[in-house]
């Protein structure tokens, strides 16, 4: 495993930029194979924004033309563990009735946030609601949920990069890594 140093933090690389790019293309092909009806892609912000952007571009290359709307939910705030309470900070504006919706999130850990979003969108009359996650972190699942499309199985580490942060740091990294030390 390679590592880099940023502002006194050593960060180990778990999934490289090249590995992520290859998975984006594969996931997009898997989604296209389901032949979605009037597809609406809903990234769950903030952590999924880079994954969602790359996935949507890969979906274009796979022959899809999804509409996009955004939802911001919070269960972590500034903590490193989910609070268990999900708050809607920004809701979608699009009408989902009769449409296929793909919820895009950075990580499936407890599953509470994604399960909440899936139930909410389903209750609004979506034809089908599927989920795509960059990372699946098994072992912490508290909700009855399995991602329909998954990038990688993630070790039980607090991850950063590729849109995911530690107290608003490291979102810009082009790979997924974990902090090896907290020293400055």
MIKEGU-781843 format. One record per atom (N, C-alpha, C): residue in one letter; x, y, z. Coordinates in steps of 0.05 Angstrom, whole numbers, plus 5000, padded with zeros to 4 digits. Atoms other than C-alpha are relative to their C-alpha. Layout:
// MIKEGU-781843
aXYZ...
// end
This chain:
// MIKEGU-781843
x501749765000x500050005000x501850255000x498549755000x502750684982x498750205019x501149794982x501951295025x501250274992x499149735005x502652045020x499850155027x500149834976x503652595072x498750274992x501349745004x499053205075x499650145027x500349844975x499453735130x500549845025x499250164977x502753245178x498449755003x501550254999x497752685164x501149814979x499250215019x500152045132x497449864991x502450125011x494751765086x500749774982x499650255016x494851055060x497949984978x501850035023x491850934991x498749725001x501550255001x486350404992x499249934972x501050045027x483450494922x501150224983x498649805016x487550854869x498150134980x501549855020x485151354818x499349834976x500450185023x485950844762x498049785007x501950204992x482150304800x497250115001x502649874998x476450784814x498950064972x500949945027x476051004741x499049754986x500950255013x475550284717x497449915012x502550084988x470050134767x497750184991x502249825009x466050754745x498949904973x500950105026x465850484674x498449745003x501450254996x463749794698x497250045013x502649944987x458250064744x498150124980x501749875019x455550504689x498949804980x501050215019x455049904642x497949835014x501950154985x451449514697x497350155002x502549844998x446450084707x498650014973x501249995027x445350144631x498649744993x501150265006x443949404627x497249965012x502750024988x437849494672x497950154984x501849855017x434749944619x498150175016x501749834983x432250474667x498050174985x502249855012x425750844653x500150295011x500049714992x426251614654x501850045025x498150014978x432451554699x500550275012x499249764985x433452074753x502249915019x497750064982x440252044788x499950215023x500149824977x440152334859x502449945017x497850024982x446952414891x499350105028x500449924972x446652444967x502550165008x497749834994x451153034984x500750005030x497949885015x456353205006x502049794990x497850195006x460952595004x499949874973x500250145025x458352304939x500550174975x500049825023x459452914895x502149924978x498050085020x465852674861x499349744987x500950265010x463451954854x497750044981x502349965017x456852194826x500750134973x499249865025x460052664775x501449804981x498750195017x464652114749x498249784991x501950215008x459151594749x498050114979x501949895020x454352054711x501450034973x498549995025x459752184658x500449734988x499750285010x461051434653x497349904990x502750095009x453451324646x499550124972x500349895027x453551794586x501549834980x498450175018x459051374554x498749724997x501550265001x454650754569x497350034986x502449965016x448951064529x497650115015x502249894984x444751364585x500050305000x500449714998x441952064590x498350075025x501749964976x439652134662x499650295006x500349744988x436752744694x501349985027x498650004975x440252954758x498750215019x500949824978x437653264823x501649925024x498350054977x440953304891x498450005026x501150024973x439253124962x502350025020x497949984980x443253315023x498849895026x500850124975x442352875084x502350005019x497950004980x446252875149x499449805022x500250174976x447552345200x502750005015x497350004987x454952465215x500650275012x499149734993x455653225221x503050015002x497049994999x462853325246x501249755013x499050254987x463352635279x501049804980x499050215018x466652015251x498349765001x501950214999x460851565269x497250114997x502749915005x453551615248x498550045026x501649944976x448851925299x497649825002x502450165001x443251465277x497550164993x502249825008x438752075264x500650124973x499649895027x437852275191x498450264997x501349745005x436253005175x500150074970x500049905028x434153275106x500850295001x499049725001x438353895095x499250134973x500949915026x436453955021x498549774986x501650205013x430953574986x500150044969x500149985029x430253424912x497650164991x502249845011x425753854868x498549844980x501250155022x424253344814x497749825010x502250194995x417852944811x500949724993x499050285005x419552204818x497949814992x502350185005x412651914805x500449864973x499850165024x413151344755x502849984988x497350005011x420651424745x501849805015x497950154987x426751004760x501950205012x498249824986x431151344811x502549845009x497550124990x438451184826x501150195021x498749854979x440851434893x503049935000x497150035001x448351534893x501250105026x498749924975x452251544958x502949905001x497150064999x459551514977x500549735014x499350244984x459350955029x497549885013x502150144986x454550435055x501249885025x498950094974x456150345128x497749905017x502350084984x450250345175x497649954982x502350025019x445450415116x497650175007x502349844991x440850875155x499450234981x500449775017x441851475110x498849924973x500950095026x440951095045x497249875002x502650124996x435050695072x497850225004x501849784997x431751345094x499450134973x500449875026x432751655025x498449824982x501550195017x430251024990x497149995007x502850004991x423950995032x498650264993x501249745006x422651735022x499350024970x500449985029x423351694946x497949804991x502050215006x419251044943x497250105007x502649904990x413651374983x498950214982x500949795018x413351924931x499249894973x501150125024x411451434877x502049924979x498150085020x417951254842x499449714991x500550275011x417250644797x501949805012x497950174989x423850354821x502150185012x497849854988x429150614869x502349815005x497550164996x436150324865x502150175012x497849864987x442550504900x502749934988x497250045008x449750584878x501850125021x498149904980x455350654928x502849954990x497250045006x462650754918x501249785018x498850194981x464450364981x497849865016x501750154982x460949815019x501749915023x498550074976x463449745090x498349805016x501650194986x460449095115x500749985030x499550034971x459848945189x498750215017x501349794984x456349585210x497150054992x502649955011x449849525173x497849985022x502249994980x443949735218x497350004986x502549995016x438749785162x499949764982x500450225018x435849245118x500350114972x499449885025x439249485055x502549884988x497750105015x443949215002x500250194975x499749825024x446849674948x499649844975x500450135025x444649504878x502550014983x497549975015x451249754849x502150095020x497949954980x457749764888x502750024986x497349965010x464650024873x502049805012x498050174986x468949674925x499049925028x500350074972x468549304991x502250135015x498149834986x471949745041x500849875027x499350104973x476049525102x498850195021x501249854977x473649765170x501950215009x498249774994x477550415168x498450254994x501349745007x475351145168x501450104975x498949935026x476351345095x499750294993x500149735010x477852005062x500850004970x499349975028x478852264992x497749934981x502050055020x474852224928x497250105009x502549874990x469652694960x499549965030x500550064972x469852395030x502050155017x498349824985x472652815086x500449915029x499650024972x475352835156x499950295010x500349724991x472753485187x500650204978x499849835024x472353805118x502749994986x497450025013x479453595098x500049754982x499350235017x481853125042x497949924979x502050075021x475653134997x501350004972x498849965027x480153344938x501749774991x498150225008x484452714938x498749834978x501150155023x483652324872x499849705006x500150294992x483851654910x498549985026x501250054973x480551344971x502249905018x497950084981x485251295030x499050015028x500749984972x485351275105x502450135014x497949864986x489151695155x501449805018x498450194985x494851295185x500950125027x499349864975x496451815238x498550265002x501449754996x493352435267x502050225008x497949814991x500052785281x500250244982x499549755015x501753485260x502950065001
// end
